[in-house]
Structure formats: C-alpha cells, structure tokens
Amino acid sequence: MILNASGCLDALAAPEIARQLDAFVTKTITPEPRGGNEPVRIAEVDAGMLNSIGLANPGRDVFHSEVLPQLQELGVPIWVSVGGFSAGEYAETCALLHGETIAAVELNLSCPNAEEAPESAAEIVAACRAATSLPLYAKLSPAVWDVREAARAVGAAGADGLSLVNTIRGLALGPGLEPVLGPAVGGYSGPGLKPIALAAVYAAHSATSLPIVGMGGVSSGRDALELLAAGASAVALGTVLFSDPGAPARIRAELDAELEELALATPDEARGLAHEGRRVTARLD
C-alpha cells in the first residue's frame, strides 16, 4: 500500500498523481483557517529539504463543505490529517468526518512547525476515539524520547495504527549566515531521514502489533522494501513527490521487482523480516 505523506501532494492540482496512490492523505486540517508561517517556508538542503509551512489550511468547516467533496470525486480512498491545539479540538474535527470515501484519520501529533496541544498524544487519541468510529492513525515524531512507549501508549488509548515518522527539526543558513527559512527552524525531510525512520518503525513494530505506515526518505523500491522489513505495513512518499511526480508508479514497480528478486509473493511477506534474525538473499534462477 502506497500513500503520500501529508502536505506533500495537492490532489486537486495533480489528480493523475493522486490516482497512482492506494490512498490520498490530505494536508493537516485545523479548527480555524491558518495562513501559515512567514516566508521563506521551503528550502533545499544538501540531502533533502526543510519546510516550515505552519499548518496553512482553510479550516475544518471550509474543508468539510468545499474541499472534501472535490477530493471524494477522485475515486481514491481518503485519509484526513487532523491537527489542533487541544484534545478537544482534535476530537471536534474527527466528529465532523464521515463518508464511505474517508478510509482513516491521521492524527498529526508531531508537527515541528506549530505550537502543540498541552495534552499527551495518548490523551488526544483517547478523545478522538470517543468522537469517531473511523480508523485512527497516530503520526509520531522521530524525536520522541521512547518510540516503543509512545506506540504502546497511543495503542492503549485507541489508535488503530501508527504513522512513522514526521519530519525532524533542522536549520539551514544562507551565504550571510542568516537562517534561510522565515521562522528559522523547519522540518527536515529527504534521504537523510530514512535511517531515523527505519529505527522508529523497527522499534514500534517490536513493541506493538499495530499496522504502521512507514515514511521518511523513500525514493526507491528498495527504500520501501526496507521500511516493510523493519515492520511497516504501508509506505508513504514525501519529498520525492516534489521532484518526481511519477514516483508512486515507479516505486511500486521497483518494489515489485525487489520482491520478485527475493522470491516474495506480496509486500506482506516482507513485513518484519528484519526482526526474524535471518538473512534474505536473492534467488538464483
């Protein structure tokens, strides 16, 4: 299963790319409209990019009445990314969401570019669980002090799955040694995030049986395979979508080739292989 990372694809501007995905994940929606952070908001760095968008979005009412109906016309299952600044705000937004095309809600519990709710991730998940019957995926930060404990906590609170990982804070300086981004610090994504994502997925898989959407630095079928082996059951594409609009189809084909090389019939057969203590080698025929 291949998705996009939230905020890395505008499905209405590029519907042909969205239809290459098994599900489309929306930008994070907050209760009130947000203009986002001051520019500059995106900057390239040596091994990826920094962004500090600041959760810019039209607010949940406009999203629900205007944006969501357009997304539903794409014919692709929709995951709605939900944010907020208190557990109650998250829950209120979740309560608004319904419809056959909404496949899941991804709770953005770890945005590095905006203020956070005072409640813990588990408290937010519990509030949302009481507000909706839709599947809930908790999106966690790679900077969390103990991924295993965080995974267990949100699972106990009612999460149906995990999304790992969000971006991690980074800084880039310009020629005059000034911060390149308007807010100075932003979220780093790109190839350098992959080892961090692998470690987080590996740890979470060892601690819980929850399905995991692995993301962070995926730009090839081999990258996707490694996240599956670490314990992911699905993979999301992020930064690569900015440079390669055909990435979903390409990476899907590359993953199929990687699986065939290892005599694995389906991606599910690759899940968790890194935990099994055996070396997987390519077949010789």
C-alpha positions in Angstrom: 0.0 0.0 0.0 1.5 3.3 -1.1 0.3 6.7 0.2 1.6 10.2 0.1 2.9 11.9 3.3 0.5 14.7 4.4 1.2 18.0 2.8 3.4 16.6 0.0 0.8 16.4 -2.7 -2.1 18.7 -3.8 -4.5 16.1 -5.2 -6.8 18.6 -6.8 -3.9 20.2 -8.7 -2.4 16.9 -9.7 -5.3 14.3 -9.7 -3.4 12.0 -12.0 -0.7 11.6 -9.4 -3.2 11.1 -6.6 -4.8 8.3 -8.5 -1.5 6.4 -8.6 -1.8 6.0 -4.8 -3.7 3.4 -2.8 -5.0 6.3 -0.6 -4.6 10.0 -0.5 -3.6 11.8 2.7 -4.8 15.4 3.0 -3.0 18.4 4.4 -3.5 18.8 8.1 -6.8 20.4 8.9 -7.2 22.6 12.0 -10.4 24.1 13.5 -9.8 27.6 12.2 -8.2 28.8 9.0 -4.4 29.3 9.2 -2.3 31.4 6.9 0.8 29.6 7.9 4.3 30.8 8.9 6.1 33.8 7.4 8.1 33.1 4.2 10.5 31.7 3.3 8.7 28.4 4.0 10.6 25.8 1.9 14.4 25.5 1.3 16.5 22.8 -0.4 19.4 21.4 1.6 22.2 19.1 0.6 20.3 15.9 1.4 16.6 16.9 1.2 14.6 19.9 2.2 13.4 22.0 5.1 9.8 23.2 5.4 8.0 25.5 7.8 4.6 25.7 6.3 2.9 26.2 9.7 -0.2 24.1 9.0 -1.6 26.5 6.5 -5.1 25.3 5.6 -8.7 26.7 5.1 -10.0 25.4 8.4 -12.2 22.4 9.1 -15.6 24.0 8.1 -14.4 25.0 4.6 -12.5 21.7 4.2 -15.6 19.7 5.1 -18.0 21.7 2.9 -15.9 22.6 -0.1 -12.6 20.6 -0.3 -13.7 17.2 0.8 -16.4 16.8 -1.8 -13.9 17.6 -4.5 -11.4 15.1 -3.1 -14.2 12.4 -3.0 -14.7 12.8 -6.7 -11.1 11.5 -7.3 -12.3 7.9 -6.6 -9.3 7.4 -4.2 -9.7 6.4 -0.5 -9.1 9.5 1.6 -7.1 9.8 4.9 -7.8 13.1 6.6 -4.9 14.5 8.5 -6.2 16.3 11.6 -4.4 18.8 13.8 -5.4 21.0 16.7 -4.2 22.8 19.8 -6.1 20.8 22.4 -7.5 17.3 22.6 -11.0 18.8 22.3 -10.2 20.5 19.0 -8.9 17.2 17.5 -12.0 15.4 18.7 -14.4 18.0 17.4 -12.8 17.8 13.9 -12.9 14.0 14.0 -16.6 14.1 14.8 -17.3 16.0 11.6 -15.7 13.4 9.4 -17.8 10.7 7.8 -18.5 9.1 4.4 -17.6 6.0 2.6 -14.5 7.5 0.9 -12.9 8.5 4.2 -10.8 5.5 4.9 -8.9 6.8 8.0 -8.0 9.8 10.1 -4.3 10.5 10.7 -3.8 12.5 13.9 -0.9 14.9 13.4 0.6 14.7 16.9 4.1 15.9 16.0 4.2 18.9 13.7 7.6 20.6 14.3 6.4 23.9 12.8 3.5 24.9 15.0 2.6 25.0 18.7 1.4 21.8 20.2 -1.6 20.7 22.3 -0.8 20.6 26.0 -2.2 17.1 26.3 -0.2 14.0 25.6 -0.5 12.0 22.4 -2.4 9.3 24.2 -4.9 11.8 25.7 -5.6 13.2 22.2 -6.1 9.7 20.8 -8.5 8.8 23.5 -10.5 12.0 22.9 -10.7 11.3 19.2 -11.5 7.6 19.8 -14.6 8.7 21.7 -15.6 11.0 18.9 -15.4 8.8 15.8 -15.5 5.2 14.7 -13.2 5.8 11.8 -9.7 4.1 11.9 -7.3 6.4 13.8 -3.6 6.5 12.9 -1.3 8.4 15.3 1.5 10.2 13.5 4.5 10.4 15.8 7.7 12.4 15.9 11.1 10.8 15.3 12.3 12.9 18.3 10.0 11.2 20.8 12.1 10.0 23.7 10.9 6.4 23.6 9.1 5.2 20.4 8.2 1.9 21.9 6.5 3.5 24.9 4.8 6.1 22.7 3.5 3.3 20.4 2.1 1.3 23.3 0.5 4.4 24.9 -1.4 5.5 21.8 -2.4 1.9 21.1 -3.8 1.6 24.5 -5.7 4.8 24.1 -7.5 3.5 21.0 -5.2 4.1 17.9 -5.7 1.6 15.1 -2.3 2.3 13.6 0.8 4.4 13.6 2.4 6.8 11.0 6.2 7.0 11.4 7.9 9.4 11.1 7.1 13.1 10.9 9.8 15.5 9.9 12.6 16.3 12.4 13.7 19.9 13.2 16.5 21.3 11.2 18.2 24.6 10.3 19.8 25.9 7.1 22.0 29.1 6.9 22.4 31.3 3.9 25.5 32.9 2.5 25.4 35.6 5.1 25.0 33.0 7.9 21.4 34.0 8.3 18.6 31.4 8.7 17.2 30.6 5.3 13.6 29.9 6.5 11.5 32.8 7.8 10.8 31.1 11.1 14.5 29.9 11.2 13.9 26.3 12.1 11.8 23.9 10.0 11.1 20.2 9.5 13.8 18.3 7.7 12.8 15.6 5.2 14.6 13.7 2.5 17.1 10.8 2.1 18.8 11.6 5.4 15.6 10.9 7.3 15.5 7.2 6.2 17.8 5.7 8.9 15.8 7.6 11.5 12.5 6.3 10.1 13.8 2.8 9.9 14.8 2.9 13.5 11.5 4.2 14.7 9.5 1.7 12.6 11.7 -1.1 13.8 11.2 -0.1 17.5 7.4 0.4 17.2 7.0 -3.0 15.4 8.9 -4.7 18.2 6.6 -3.1 20.8 3.1 -3.4 19.2 1.1 -5.3 16.7 -0.5 -2.1 15.3 -0.1 -1.6 11.5 2.5 1.1 10.7 2.7 3.5 7.7 6.4 4.0 7.3 7.7 7.2 5.8 10.9 9.2 5.7 13.4 9.4 2.8 11.6 6.9 0.5 12.8 7.5 -3.1 13.1 3.9 -4.5 11.5 0.5 -4.3 14.5 -0.6 -2.2 13.7 2.1 0.4 10.1 0.9 0.5 11.3 -2.7 1.0 13.5 -1.7 3.9 10.6 0.0 5.7 8.5 -3.1 5.2 11.3 -5.3 6.5 11.6 -3.0 9.6 7.9 -3.6 10.3 5.8 -1.2 8.2 2.6 -2.5 6.5 2.4 0.5 4.2 4.7 3.2 2.9 4.2 6.9 2.3 6.1 9.1 -0.1 7.1 12.6 0.8 9.9 14.8 -0.5 10.3 12.6 -3.6 7.0 13.8 -4.9 8.3 17.4 -5.3 11.0 16.2 -7.8 9.4 13.1 -9.4 5.6 13.3 -10.0 5.8 9.7 -11.3 7.3 8.4 -8.1 4.3 6.4 -6.9 4.1 4.2 -10.1 7.9 4.0 -10.4 8.4 3.0 -6.8 5.6 0.5 -6.9 7.2 -1.2 -9.9 10.6 -1.1 -8.3 9.2 -2.7 -5.1 7.6 -5.5 -7.1 10.9 -6.2 -8.8 12.7 -6.2 -5.4 10.1 -8.7 -4.0 10.4 -10.9 -7.0 14.2 -10.9 -6.7 13.7 -12.2 -3.1 11.0 -14.7 -4.1 8.4 -12.9 -2.0 4.9 -13.0 -3.5 3.5 -9.9 -1.8 4.6 -6.9 0.3 3.0 -8.5 3.3 5.6 -11.3 3.1 8.4 -8.7 3.6 6.9 -7.2 6.7 9.1 -7.6 9.7 11.8 -9.6 8.0 14.5 -7.5 9.7 13.2 -8.9 13.1 13.5 -12.6 12.2 17.2 -12.9 12.6 17.8 -14.4 9.1 19.4 -13.2 6.0 17.2 -12.9 2.9 19.0 -13.4 -0.3 18.1 -13.1 -3.9 17.0 -16.2 -5.7 19.5 -17.7 -8.2 17.1 -18.7 -11.0 
